[in-house]
Amino acid sequence: MSTELNRDLAQRAAIFAALSDPARLTIVDHLLNADASPSELRAILSMSSNLLAHHLAVLKNADVVRQTRSEADGRRTYLKLNHSALDSLVRSTEHRARRIVFVCTHN
């Protein structure tokens, strides 16, 4: 296998591993609808801030979630879902047939 293919597989495996926890999957489900602050996620999940920080670190390391500062004053942080990371889980374009032939056998 090529090095690039190994890197792609390792990255996809890391994303699947990050999504394997129910709390992290709940975070991703919520971020599919809108960006959220850590305090909003903490309230939704009803978990301690240090446990939430752990789950967010796993998602950030897998590049599933990105954290940005507020555009208004820069004090608050918001979490945003990296949609391209989720899109990379399904390998659709590389293995498509170039041409499909339809043969009708009933005419």
C-alpha positions in Angstrom: 0.0 0.0 0.0 1.1 3.5 -0.7 2.0 5.9 2.1 -0.8 8.3 1.1 -3.3 5.5 1.2 -2.1 4.4 4.7 -2.4 8.0 5.9 -5.9 8.3 4.5 -6.9 5.0 6.2 -5.3 6.1 9.5 -7.2 9.4 9.4 -10.5 7.8 8.7 -9.9 5.3 11.5 -9.2 8.1 13.9 -12.4 9.8 12.9 -14.4 6.6 13.4 -12.7 6.1 16.8 -13.6 9.7 17.8 -17.2 9.1 16.9 -17.4 5.8 18.7 -18.3 7.3 22.1 -22.0 8.2 22.6 -21.2 11.6 24.2 -18.9 12.6 21.3 -21.6 11.4 18.8 -24.1 13.6 20.6 -21.8 16.6 20.3 -21.4 16.0 16.6 -25.2 15.5 16.2 -25.8 18.9 17.9 -23.1 20.6 15.8 -24.7 19.4 12.6 -27.5 21.9 13.3 -25.5 24.9 14.6 -22.2 26.0 16.2 -22.2 25.9 20.0 -20.1 27.1 22.9 -18.6 24.6 25.3 -21.0 25.8 28.0 -24.0 25.1 25.8 -22.7 21.6 25.1 -22.1 21.0 28.8 -25.7 21.9 29.6 -27.0 19.6 26.8 -24.9 16.7 27.9 -25.1 17.3 31.7 -21.5 16.5 32.2 -18.6 18.1 34.1 -16.4 20.6 32.3 -13.3 18.4 32.6 -15.0 15.5 31.0 -16.4 17.7 28.2 -12.9 19.1 27.6 -11.6 15.5 27.2 -14.3 14.7 24.6 -13.7 17.9 22.8 -10.0 17.3 22.7 -10.6 13.9 21.1 -12.8 15.4 18.5 -10.3 18.2 17.8 -7.4 15.8 17.5 -9.3 13.8 14.9 -10.1 17.2 13.1 -13.9 16.6 13.4 -14.4 19.8 15.4 -12.7 23.2 15.2 -12.8 25.8 17.9 -13.0 29.5 17.0 -13.2 32.7 18.9 -16.2 35.0 18.8 -16.1 37.6 16.1 -17.8 40.1 18.3 -15.4 40.4 21.3 -13.1 37.5 21.0 -13.8 36.3 24.6 -16.2 33.4 23.9 -15.2 30.3 22.0 -17.5 28.3 19.7 -17.2 24.8 18.3 -17.8 24.2 14.6 -18.2 20.9 12.9 -15.6 20.1 10.2 -18.0 18.7 7.5 -15.1 17.7 5.2 -13.8 15.3 7.9 -17.2 13.6 7.9 -17.4 13.6 4.1 -14.0 11.8 4.0 -15.5 8.8 5.8 -17.4 7.7 2.7 -15.1 7.0 -0.2 -17.4 7.6 -3.1 -15.6 9.3 -5.9 -12.5 7.2 -6.1 -14.3 3.9 -6.8 -17.0 5.0 -9.2 -17.3 3.4 -12.6 -16.3 5.6 -15.5 -19.0 4.2 -17.7 -22.0 1.9 -17.1 -23.5 -0.1 -19.9 -27.2 -1.0 -19.8 -28.2 -4.1 -21.8 -31.9 -4.8 -22.2 -32.5 -8.5 -22.6 -36.3 -8.4 -23.0 -36.6 -6.6 -26.4 
